Amino acid sequence: MPEVSFHSMTQASQPAVEDAVSRALDLAGISAADLGQSCLVKINAMSQEVLPGRNSGPWVVEALLSQLRKRFPELRLTLADSDVAGYPQFGRACRHWGYDQLARRFDARVVNLAREPYREVSTNNPVCPTLAFPRAVFQSDSIINLPVMKTHVLSGISCCLKNHWGLLPRLRYQYHRQVHQVIAELNRQVEQTVFNLVDATVAMEGSGPKTGLPRPCGLLLAGRDRVACDAAALDYMGLPRDIAPHVRLSQEAGVGVMDYRAIGDAVEPAGFEPPSLGQDIVSLLERRLRAIPGLGRQLYRPQIAPLLGWVGTMYNEQVWFRRTGRAYLAQVLGGSPWGAQFASLPGCPDARA
């Protein structure tokens, strides 16, 4: 039975985070043999705006890169994610959240997977007969998965398995209707993932992954098994496991198992607010447009869908973030021990103004 370790932090400080990451690596027994010569660290960098709970916390990224560099000084490190559909946000996310500074500090290269050459893989799966993966995925001996714990209006949760969605940046919006099956299949194809570190220092509940409510937890989850980590995340969030069918489907695909043994710090279910599609206007509109006979299929052709993705992103940036997101950020800045961490990021606006 795989182990999933829980690490609670009583202080919102970089030393506390690094200590937790160090203990997680020790408990998982991560060795040079696991990592090989090159390791891709898959973060979640979907948001150029600084909104707590959207992206992997830079303090967790920093602690992981620091530990890897200390333990494996010759390891070639890559920090990677991809642009969202129809909108090139990754470069700005790296600047605003400080990922590019961390990469320079720890001698890691930054790769936008959406701009990498692709290789098609045959899956023998009728839902997605072929999947196109970026070159960097195949060039890495190992992958360390660093998602942020979030609810998700389409997939139930966004955690370890869903974080690998970003390893499939080419036309991935076409799979939204079969999101659970495709998440399971793409994880079946990616065998190099040796360690998962789930950032729940500040997670997200409600209508995630973009318009949810930040939820400070001061917690990290970790383990080798992606399926077990996601099952543990669901249990911690207090959400039913069937809210995220891709977790069970990934178990059936042989990616991992849902039964796990909890080690580390004792935690109680946090009682997250579940996702509601009706609270996310962009996702709700997409589902309704896709349901229109004839027109829905035409709208989500490769020639048109990126434009719709751009419009949705513009709404979230220019309307929702200004009206609601900045208030959520202000609450964390002023009322959470993790507020100082966000206030220090290069792209953090003065949300209290």
C-alpha positions as CSV (number, residue, x, y, z in Angstrom):
1,M,0.0,0.0,0.0
2,P,1.5,3.4,-1.0
3,E,2.3,6.0,1.6
4,V,1.1,9.6,1.5
5,S,2.8,11.9,4.0
6,F,1.1,15.0,5.5
7,H,3.2,17.9,6.7
8,S,1.5,20.7,8.7
9,M,3.3,24.0,9.1
10,T,2.7,26.1,12.2
11,Q,4.7,29.0,10.7
12,A,4.3,30.6,7.3
13,S,8.0,30.9,6.7
14,Q,10.5,29.7,4.2
15,P,12.5,27.6,6.7
16,A,9.2,25.8,7.8
17,V,8.4,25.0,4.2
18,E,11.9,23.8,3.4
19,D,11.8,21.6,6.5
20,A,8.5,20.1,5.4
21,V,9.8,19.4,1.9
22,S,13.0,17.9,3.3
23,R,11.0,15.5,5.4
24,A,8.7,14.6,2.5
25,L,11.7,13.7,0.3
26,D,13.2,11.7,3.1
27,L,10.0,9.8,3.8
28,A,9.5,9.0,0.1
29,G,13.2,7.8,-0.1
30,I,13.9,9.8,-3.3
31,S,17.4,8.9,-4.5
32,A,19.7,9.7,-7.4
33,A,18.6,6.5,-9.1
34,D,15.0,7.7,-9.1
35,L,15.9,11.0,-10.7
36,G,18.5,10.0,-13.2
37,Q,20.5,12.8,-14.8
38,S,17.6,15.2,-15.7
39,C,14.4,16.0,-13.9
40,L,11.4,18.0,-15.0
41,V,9.5,19.8,-12.2
42,K,5.9,20.2,-13.4
43,I,4.4,23.2,-11.6
44,N,1.0,24.8,-12.0
45,A,1.5,28.2,-13.6
46,M,-1.9,28.8,-15.2
47,S,-2.4,32.3,-13.9
48,Q,-0.4,35.5,-14.6
49,E,-2.4,37.3,-12.0
50,V,-1.3,36.8,-8.4
51,L,-4.3,35.1,-6.8
52,P,-3.7,32.7,-3.9
53,G,-4.6,29.1,-4.7
54,R,-4.3,29.4,-8.5
55,N,-0.6,28.5,-9.0
56,S,2.0,26.5,-7.2
57,G,3.4,28.5,-4.3
58,P,6.8,29.9,-5.1
59,W,7.9,29.2,-1.6
60,V,7.2,25.5,-2.2
61,V,9.0,25.6,-5.6
62,E,11.9,27.3,-3.9
63,A,12.1,24.7,-1.1
64,L,12.0,21.8,-3.6
65,L,14.6,23.3,-5.9
66,S,16.8,24.1,-2.9
67,Q,16.6,20.5,-1.6
68,L,17.2,19.0,-5.0
69,R,20.2,21.2,-5.6
70,K,21.7,20.3,-2.2
71,R,21.1,16.6,-2.5
72,F,21.8,16.1,-6.2
73,P,24.1,18.9,-7.3
74,E,24.7,17.6,-10.8
75,L,21.0,17.0,-11.6
76,R,19.8,18.9,-14.6
77,L,16.6,20.7,-13.6
78,T,13.8,22.0,-15.7
79,L,10.8,24.0,-14.4
80,A,7.9,23.6,-16.8
81,D,4.2,24.3,-17.5
82,S,2.4,25.5,-20.6
83,D,0.1,28.3,-21.9
84,V,-3.6,28.0,-21.3
85,A,-5.8,27.5,-24.3
86,G,-5.6,30.4,-26.7
87,Y,-3.6,32.7,-24.4
88,P,0.2,32.9,-23.9
89,Q,0.3,33.6,-20.1
90,F,3.2,31.3,-19.0
91,G,6.0,33.9,-19.5
92,R,4.1,36.5,-17.5
93,A,3.2,34.0,-14.8
94,C,6.9,33.2,-14.4
95,R,7.8,36.8,-13.9
96,H,4.8,37.8,-11.7
97,W,5.1,34.8,-9.4
98,G,8.9,34.8,-9.4
99,Y,9.5,31.4,-10.9
100,D,12.1,32.8,-13.4
101,Q,14.1,34.2,-10.5
102,L,14.0,30.9,-8.7
103,A,15.1,29.1,-11.8
104,R,18.1,31.4,-12.2
105,R,19.0,31.0,-8.6
106,F,19.0,27.2,-8.6
107,D,20.4,26.8,-12.2
108,A,17.2,25.4,-13.7
109,R,16.0,26.1,-17.1
110,V,12.4,27.3,-17.7
111,V,10.4,25.6,-20.5
112,N,7.0,26.6,-21.9
113,L,5.7,23.2,-23.0
114,A,3.3,24.8,-25.4
115,R,6.2,26.0,-27.5
116,E,8.1,22.7,-27.6
117,P,8.1,20.4,-30.6
118,Y,5.7,17.5,-30.2
119,R,5.8,13.8,-30.6
120,E,2.6,11.8,-31.2
121,V,2.0,8.7,-29.1
122,S,-0.4,6.0,-30.1
123,T,-2.6,5.0,-27.1
124,N,-5.0,2.3,-28.5
125,N,-7.7,4.2,-26.5
126,P,-10.8,5.1,-28.6
127,V,-11.4,8.3,-26.6
128,C,-8.0,9.7,-27.6
129,P,-6.3,7.4,-30.1
130,T,-3.2,9.6,-30.2
131,L,-1.7,12.1,-27.7
132,A,0.9,14.7,-28.6
133,F,3.5,15.3,-25.9
134,P,6.2,18.0,-25.9
135,R,9.8,17.0,-26.5
136,A,10.8,18.0,-22.9
137,V,8.7,15.2,-21.5
138,F,10.6,12.5,-23.3
139,Q,14.0,14.2,-22.7
140,S,13.6,14.1,-18.9
141,D,14.7,11.0,-17.0
142,S,12.2,11.8,-14.2
143,I,9.3,14.1,-13.4
144,I,8.5,15.7,-10.0
145,N,4.9,16.8,-9.9
146,L,4.2,20.0,-7.9
147,P,0.5,20.9,-8.2
148,V,-1.5,23.2,-6.0
149,M,-4.6,21.6,-4.3
150,K,-7.7,23.0,-6.0
151,T,-11.3,22.2,-6.7
152,H,-12.2,22.2,-10.4
153,V,-15.5,22.8,-12.1
154,L,-14.8,20.3,-14.9
155,S,-12.7,17.6,-13.2
156,G,-13.8,17.9,-9.6
157,I,-10.3,18.5,-8.3
158,S,-7.1,19.7,-9.8
159,C,-4.2,17.9,-8.0
160,C,-1.5,15.4,-9.1
161,L,-3.3,13.7,-12.0
162,K,-4.9,16.8,-13.4
163,N,-1.6,18.8,-13.1
164,H,-0.2,16.5,-15.8
165,W,-2.9,17.9,-18.1
166,G,-0.3,20.7,-18.7
167,L,2.0,18.0,-20.2
168,L,-0.5,17.9,-23.1
169,P,-0.8,21.5,-24.2
170,R,-1.6,20.9,-27.9
171,L,-5.4,21.3,-28.5
172,R,-6.2,19.9,-25.1
173,Y,-9.5,21.9,-25.0
174,Q,-10.9,19.4,-27.5
175,Y,-10.9,16.8,-24.7
176,H,-13.0,18.8,-22.2
177,R,-16.0,16.5,-22.7
178,Q,-13.9,13.4,-22.0
179,V,-11.7,15.1,-19.4
180,H,-11.7,12.3,-16.9
181,Q,-10.9,9.5,-19.4
182,V,-8.1,11.6,-21.1
183,I,-6.5,12.5,-17.7
184,A,-6.3,8.8,-16.9
185,E,-4.8,8.0,-20.3
186,L,-2.2,10.7,-20.4
187,N,-1.1,9.7,-16.9
188,R,-0.8,6.1,-18.1
189,Q,1.5,7.3,-20.9
190,V,3.8,9.3,-18.6
191,E,5.8,6.8,-16.5
192,Q,8.7,9.0,-15.3
193,T,6.8,10.7,-12.5
194,V,8.7,9.6,-9.3
195,F,7.4,12.1,-6.7
196,N,4.4,14.2,-6.1
197,L,4.5,17.3,-3.8
198,V,1.0,18.8,-3.3
199,D,1.0,22.5,-2.3
200,A,-1.8,23.2,0.1
201,T,-0.2,26.1,1.9
202,V,-2.9,28.1,0.3
203,A,-5.4,25.9,-1.7
204,M,-8.6,26.8,-3.5
205,E,-12.2,25.7,-2.9
206,G,-15.5,26.4,-4.7
207,S,-15.5,27.3,-8.4
208,G,-11.8,26.6,-9.1
209,P,-9.4,26.4,-10.8
210,K,-9.6,30.1,-11.7
211,T,-12.5,31.7,-9.9
212,G,-12.5,29.8,-6.6
213,L,-12.0,31.0,-3.1
214,P,-8.5,30.8,-1.6
215,R,-8.3,28.4,1.3
216,P,-5.2,28.8,3.6
217,C,-4.3,25.3,5.0
218,G,-0.6,25.5,5.8
219,L,-0.2,21.9,4.5
220,L,1.9,19.8,2.1
221,L,1.0,16.3,0.9
222,A,3.6,14.1,-0.7
223,G,4.1,10.6,-2.1
224,R,5.3,8.5,-5.0
225,D,1.8,7.4,-6.2
226,R,-0.2,10.0,-8.0
227,V,-3.5,8.2,-7.6
228,A,-2.9,7.7,-3.8
229,C,-2.0,11.4,-3.4
230,D,-5.2,12.5,-5.2
231,A,-7.3,10.1,-3.1
232,A,-5.6,11.5,0.1
233,A,-6.3,15.1,-1.2
234,L,-10.0,14.3,-1.7
235,D,-10.2,12.8,1.8
236,Y,-8.4,15.9,3.3
237,M,-10.7,18.2,1.4
238,G,-13.7,16.3,2.7
239,L,-15.0,15.7,-0.8
240,P,-16.6,12.5,-2.0
241,R,-14.2,10.5,-4.2
242,D,-16.7,10.2,-7.0
243,I,-16.6,13.9,-7.5
244,A,-13.3,13.3,-9.5
245,P,-13.9,10.2,-11.6
246,H,-10.4,10.5,-13.2
247,V,-8.9,9.3,-10.0
248,R,-10.7,5.9,-10.1
249,L,-10.1,5.7,-13.9
250,S,-6.4,6.2,-13.4
251,Q,-6.4,3.4,-10.9
252,E,-8.2,1.2,-13.4
253,A,-5.6,2.2,-16.0
254,G,-2.8,1.0,-13.7
255,V,-1.3,4.4,-12.9
256,G,-1.6,3.8,-9.1
257,V,-4.0,2.8,-6.4
258,M,-6.5,4.8,-4.3
259,D,-5.8,2.9,-1.0
260,Y,-3.0,4.5,0.9
261,R,-1.4,4.7,4.3
262,A,-1.2,8.2,5.8
263,I,2.0,9.0,7.6
264,G,3.5,12.2,9.0
265,D,1.3,14.7,10.8
266,A,-2.2,13.9,11.7
267,V,-4.8,16.1,10.0
268,E,-8.6,16.3,10.0
269,P,-10.8,16.8,6.9
270,A,-11.0,20.5,6.1
271,G,-14.5,20.6,4.6
272,F,-13.8,22.3,1.3
273,E,-16.7,23.9,-0.6
274,P,-17.3,21.7,-3.6
275,P,-17.0,23.1,-7.1
276,S,-20.2,24.3,-8.9
277,L,-20.1,24.8,-12.7
278,G,-22.8,27.5,-12.4
279,Q,-20.4,29.7,-10.4
280,D,-17.8,29.8,-13.2
281,I,-19.3,31.7,-16.1
282,V,-16.6,30.9,-18.7
283,S,-16.8,27.1,-18.1
284,L,-20.6,27.2,-18.0
285,L,-20.7,29.1,-21.3
286,E,-18.4,26.6,-22.9
287,R,-20.6,23.7,-21.9
288,R,-23.7,25.4,-23.2
289,L,-22.0,26.3,-26.5
290,R,-20.7,22.8,-27.0
291,A,-24.3,21.4,-26.5
292,I,-25.7,23.4,-29.4
293,P,-26.3,20.9,-32.2
294,G,-24.0,21.5,-35.2
295,L,-22.8,24.9,-34.0
296,G,-21.0,23.6,-30.9
297,R,-18.8,21.4,-33.0
298,Q,-18.0,24.2,-35.4
299,L,-17.2,26.7,-32.6
300,Y,-14.6,24.3,-31.1
301,R,-12.7,23.6,-34.2
302,P,-8.9,24.3,-33.9
303,Q,-9.3,27.4,-36.1
304,I,-11.9,29.0,-33.7
305,A,-11.5,27.5,-30.2
306,P,-8.3,29.4,-29.4
307,L,-10.1,32.7,-29.9
308,L,-12.9,31.5,-27.5
309,G,-10.2,30.6,-25.0
310,W,-8.7,34.1,-25.4
311,V,-12.1,35.7,-24.8
312,G,-12.6,33.6,-21.7
313,T,-9.2,34.5,-20.3
314,M,-9.8,38.1,-21.0
315,Y,-13.0,38.0,-19.0
316,N,-11.3,36.3,-16.0
317,E,-8.5,38.9,-16.1
318,Q,-10.3,42.1,-16.9
319,V,-13.7,41.5,-15.3
320,W,-13.7,38.7,-12.7
321,F,-10.3,39.4,-11.2
322,R,-10.9,43.2,-11.0
323,R,-14.4,42.7,-9.4
324,T,-13.8,39.7,-7.2
325,G,-10.3,38.3,-7.4
326,R,-8.6,41.4,-6.0
327,A,-10.9,41.2,-3.0
328,Y,-9.9,37.5,-2.4
329,L,-6.3,38.5,-2.6
330,A,-6.8,41.3,-0.1
331,Q,-8.4,38.9,2.3
332,V,-5.3,36.6,2.2
333,L,-2.9,39.6,2.3
334,G,-4.6,41.0,5.4
335,G,-5.9,38.0,7.2
336,S,-3.7,35.0,6.5
337,P,-0.2,34.1,7.9
338,W,0.7,33.4,4.2
339,G,-0.2,37.0,3.1
340,A,3.4,38.2,3.5
341,Q,4.5,35.5,1.1
342,F,2.1,36.7,-1.6
343,A,2.8,40.4,-0.9
344,S,6.5,39.8,-1.7
345,L,5.8,38.4,-5.2
346,P,6.9,40.7,-8.1
347,G,3.4,40.8,-9.7
348,C,1.3,41.3,-6.5
349,P,-0.8,44.4,-6.8
350,D,-1.7,46.5,-3.8
351,A,-5.0,44.7,-3.4
352,R,-5.8,46.6,-0.1
353,A,-6.0,49.9,-1.9
